Amino acid sequence: MLYFTESDVRRLLPMAEAIRIVREGFVKLASGEAQNHPRRRLILPTGAVLHYMAGASDRYFGAKLYSTHAKHGAHFFILLFRAQDGQPLAMLEANYLGQIRTGAASGLATDHLARLDATTLGIIGGGFQARSQLEAMRAVRSLSSVRVWSRTPQKTQAFAAECGAEPVETAEQAVRDAAIVVTATSSKDPVLEAGWIAPGTHINAMGSNQARRRELPAELIQRADRIVVDSMMAWTEAEWNDPRLIELKDIVAGKTSGRESPSAITVFKSNGLALEDVVSAGFVYESGLEAGIGRSMAPLYS
């Protein structure tokens, strides 16, 4: 059994490969070759939370477990097993892996939903998730302009300097007339207004995976022509009958169309699937074996 550190994952999982791997995972999810169990949370009186989620593809299965505390940060790990016989294969530190697979899912959705001539990107948020989102957008579209705004001016300036983006002073300046919009925040309330979004825009909303948080206003959801999700389990049963609501796997597998017209507004609401973690961890494991990267752990069984 091998152990992979954050630095190992950074070295072994480039964004272009992550998008390809996540694409394959969604195709297998559509065909029934892959499974996904939704995220669960164990909430402690101390404010600490344990999150856990599981998934399986044709070759691997596993679980991501992570702890969070508002005052003390988060700690992410993945346990990877071989599907054929249940053999434990690896444990991975998974903070960076989570960032890049989240970016990869947005990149995959953008490749299917954004206009082919989309070259302008507006980002709300200046944290680590926003960085992998930008990397993914650059992997699927040739961007001529990237504007960024966050609630903290220092973060905006640092992000812009590090990532080659234009810092702006308001959220509206970031997203108005942008062909692609990314919201990567922890906000509980909408971070933009529907009127700022032009016809033909594609939006990736990835900052929230909890029911009490929403980055997009209801008016924008009502205007959208396509609302794509990574899993229907993130929505209430009543909303499943909305014909605009589609799972990403069905678009990737060619079962339904993505963008239907140049003027359509499309939204990808990303919550993050364990399947994305498992297929990414499987790639890291295989690449690590080839490169001789990964630390051997003591056998689990004698």
C-alpha positions in Angstrom: 0.0 0.0 0.0 1.3 3.4 -1.0 1.1 6.8 0.6 1.0 10.0 -1.6 1.6 13.4 -0.2 0.2 16.7 -1.5 3.4 17.4 -3.3 3.2 14.0 -5.0 -0.4 14.7 -6.2 0.6 18.1 -7.5 3.4 16.4 -9.5 1.3 13.6 -10.8 -2.1 15.1 -11.7 -1.9 17.9 -14.3 -5.2 19.7 -15.1 -5.4 18.4 -18.7 -5.2 14.8 -17.6 -7.7 15.5 -14.8 -10.2 16.8 -17.3 -9.7 13.7 -19.4 -10.1 11.4 -16.4 -13.1 13.1 -15.1 -14.7 12.9 -18.5 -14.2 9.2 -18.6 -15.6 8.9 -15.2 -18.9 10.6 -16.2 -19.2 8.5 -19.3 -18.9 5.4 -17.1 -21.4 6.9 -14.6 -23.9 7.3 -17.5 -23.4 3.7 -18.7 -23.7 2.2 -15.2 -20.1 1.1 -15.0 -19.5 3.6 -12.1 -21.3 4.4 -8.9 -21.4 7.4 -6.6 -22.6 7.8 -3.0 -23.5 11.3 -1.9 -21.6 13.2 0.8 -22.6 12.7 4.4 -21.6 14.9 7.4 -21.1 14.2 11.1 -21.4 17.4 13.0 -19.8 17.7 16.5 -20.7 20.2 19.3 -17.2 21.5 19.1 -17.8 22.9 15.6 -15.7 20.1 14.0 -17.3 18.3 11.1 -16.5 14.9 9.5 -17.4 14.7 5.8 -17.3 11.4 3.9 -18.3 10.3 0.4 -17.6 7.1 -1.7 -17.5 6.2 -5.3 -16.5 3.3 -7.6 -15.4 3.0 -11.2 -14.6 -0.2 -13.2 -11.1 -0.5 -11.7 -11.1 1.3 -8.4 -13.3 2.2 -5.5 -12.7 4.3 -2.5 -13.8 7.0 -0.1 -12.8 10.6 0.7 -12.9 11.6 4.3 -12.1 15.1 5.5 -12.5 17.1 8.7 -13.3 20.8 8.8 -13.4 23.4 11.6 -14.2 27.0 11.0 -11.3 28.1 13.2 -8.8 25.4 12.5 -9.0 24.5 8.8 -9.6 21.3 6.9 -7.8 18.0 6.4 -8.5 15.7 3.3 -7.6 12.1 2.7 -8.6 9.4 0.1 -8.5 5.7 0.6 -8.2 3.8 -2.7 -9.0 0.1 -3.2 -8.9 -2.3 -6.2 -12.3 -3.1 -7.5 -11.5 -6.6 -8.6 -10.7 -8.0 -5.1 -11.0 -5.1 -2.6 -7.2 -4.9 -2.1 -6.2 -1.6 -0.4 -3.9 0.2 -2.7 -3.2 3.7 -1.5 -3.9 6.6 0.9 -3.6 10.0 -0.6 -3.5 13.5 1.0 -6.3 15.1 -1.0 -6.5 18.8 -0.5 -4.9 19.6 -3.8 -6.6 16.6 -5.5 -10.0 18.0 -4.5 -9.1 21.4 -5.9 -8.0 20.0 -9.2 -10.8 17.5 -9.7 -13.3 20.3 -8.9 -11.6 22.5 -11.5 -11.6 19.6 -13.9 -15.4 19.1 -13.6 -16.0 22.7 -14.3 -13.6 22.5 -17.3 -15.5 19.5 -18.6 -18.8 21.3 -18.2 -17.5 24.4 -19.8 -16.1 22.5 -22.8 -19.7 21.2 -23.5 -21.7 24.3 -22.5 -19.7 27.4 -23.3 -19.7 28.9 -26.8 -16.8 27.8 -28.9 -15.9 31.5 -29.3 -15.9 32.2 -25.6 -12.7 34.0 -24.8 -13.6 36.3 -21.8 -13.8 35.0 -18.2 -15.1 36.7 -15.1 -14.2 35.2 -11.7 -15.8 36.1 -8.4 -13.5 34.7 -5.6 -9.8 34.8 -5.1 -9.0 31.7 -3.2 -7.3 28.4 -4.0 -10.4 27.0 -5.7 -10.6 30.0 -8.0 -7.0 29.2 -9.1 -7.8 25.7 -10.2 -11.0 26.9 -11.9 -9.0 29.4 -14.0 -6.5 26.7 -14.9 -9.3 24.5 -16.1 -10.9 27.3 -18.1 -7.6 27.9 -19.8 -7.4 24.2 -20.6 -10.6 24.2 -22.6 -10.9 27.7 -24.1 -8.3 30.2 -25.4 -8.9 33.2 -23.1 -8.0 36.7 -24.2 -9.3 38.4 -21.0 -9.7 37.3 -17.4 -11.2 39.6 -14.8 -11.3 38.8 -11.1 -12.9 40.3 -8.0 -13.1 39.1 -4.4 -14.4 40.6 -1.2 -10.9 41.1 0.0 -8.9 43.5 -2.1 -5.6 42.0 -1.1 -6.8 38.6 -2.3 -7.9 40.1 -5.6 -4.5 41.7 -6.2 -2.6 38.6 -5.2 -4.7 36.4 -7.4 -4.4 38.8 -10.4 -0.6 39.0 -10.0 -0.1 35.3 -9.6 -2.5 34.2 -12.4 -2.2 36.9 -15.0 -5.7 38.3 -14.5 -7.1 41.8 -14.4 -8.1 42.9 -10.9 -11.4 44.9 -10.8 -13.2 46.8 -8.0 -16.6 45.3 -8.2 -18.3 42.0 -8.8 -20.3 43.6 -11.6 -17.1 44.7 -13.4 -15.8 41.1 -13.2 -18.8 39.4 -14.8 -20.6 41.9 -17.0 -20.2 40.9 -20.7 -18.0 37.9 -19.8 -18.7 34.8 -21.9 -17.8 32.5 -19.0 -18.4 33.3 -15.4 -17.0 31.4 -12.4 -18.2 31.9 -8.8 -15.8 30.3 -6.3 -16.8 31.7 -2.9 -18.1 30.5 0.5 -20.9 33.1 0.4 -24.3 32.2 1.8 -26.0 34.8 -0.4 -25.9 35.5 -4.1 -22.6 37.2 -5.3 -24.0 38.6 -8.5 -27.2 40.0 -10.1 -29.1 38.4 -12.9 -29.0 41.6 -14.9 -25.2 41.5 -15.1 -25.3 38.2 -17.1 -25.5 38.6 -20.9 -27.3 36.2 -23.2 -24.9 33.4 -24.3 -23.0 33.3 -21.0 -22.0 30.1 -19.4 -21.7 30.1 -15.5 -19.9 27.7 -13.3 -21.1 27.9 -9.7 -18.9 25.7 -7.6 -18.4 27.5 -4.2 -21.2 25.9 -2.3 -22.2 22.3 -1.5 -24.6 23.0 1.3 -28.3 23.8 1.1 -27.9 26.9 3.2 -25.6 28.6 0.7 -26.2 29.9 -2.8 -24.0 32.0 -5.0 -26.5 32.6 -7.8 -29.8 34.6 -7.5 -33.1 32.9 -8.1 -33.8 35.2 -11.0 -30.7 34.0 -12.9 -31.7 30.4 -12.4 -35.1 31.2 -13.8 -33.5 32.9 -16.8 -31.2 29.9 -17.5 -31.9 27.8 -20.5 -29.8 24.8 -19.2 -29.1 24.0 -15.6 -26.5 21.2 -15.4 -25.6 19.4 -12.2 -23.1 16.7 -11.4 -25.8 14.8 -9.6 -29.6 15.1 -9.2 -29.2 14.1 -5.6 -28.3 17.7 -4.9 -31.8 18.8 -5.8 -35.2 18.4 -4.3 -37.5 15.8 -5.8 -40.0 18.4 -7.0 -37.4 20.1 -9.1 -36.3 16.9 -10.9 -39.2 17.4 -13.4 -37.8 20.7 -14.7 -36.8 19.9 -18.3 -33.9 22.4 -18.1 -32.3 20.3 -15.3 -29.8 17.8 -16.7 -27.0 15.7 -15.3 -23.5 16.3 -16.7 -23.1 12.6 -17.3 -25.9 12.6 -19.9 -24.3 15.5 -21.8 -20.8 14.0 -21.7 -22.1 10.6 -22.9 -24.0 12.2 -25.8 -27.5 11.3 -24.4 -28.6 14.9 -24.6 -27.4 18.2 -25.9 -25.6 20.9 -23.9 -25.8 24.4 -25.4 -28.7 24.6 -27.8 -28.2 28.2 -29.2 -25.6 30.9 -29.1 -27.8 33.1 -26.9 -28.6 30.4 -24.3 -27.6 31.0 -20.7 -26.2 27.8 -19.2 -25.4 27.0 -15.6 -23.2 24.3 -14.2 -23.8 23.8 -10.5 -21.0 21.7 -9.1 -21.2 20.0 -5.8 -18.4 17.5 -6.2 -18.7 13.8 -6.6 -16.7 11.1 -4.9 -16.4 9.4 -8.3 -14.2 12.4 -9.4 -12.0 11.8 -6.4 -11.7 8.0 -7.1 -10.8 8.2 -10.8 -8.3 11.0 -10.0 -6.8 9.0 -7.2 -6.6 6.0 -9.5 -4.6 8.0 -12.0 -2.2 9.3 -9.3 -1.7 5.7 -8.1 -0.9 4.4 -11.6 1.3 7.3 -12.4 3.1 7.0 -9.1 3.8 3.3 -9.7 5.3 4.2 -13.1 7.4 7.0 -11.7 8.5 5.3 -8.5 6.7 8.0 -6.5 4.8 7.1 -3.3 5.9 5.9 0.1 5.3 2.3 1.1 3.1 1.8 4.1 3.2 -1.1 6.6 1.0 -4.0 5.5 -2.5 -3.7 6.9 -2.8 -7.4 7.3 -0.3 -9.9 8.6 
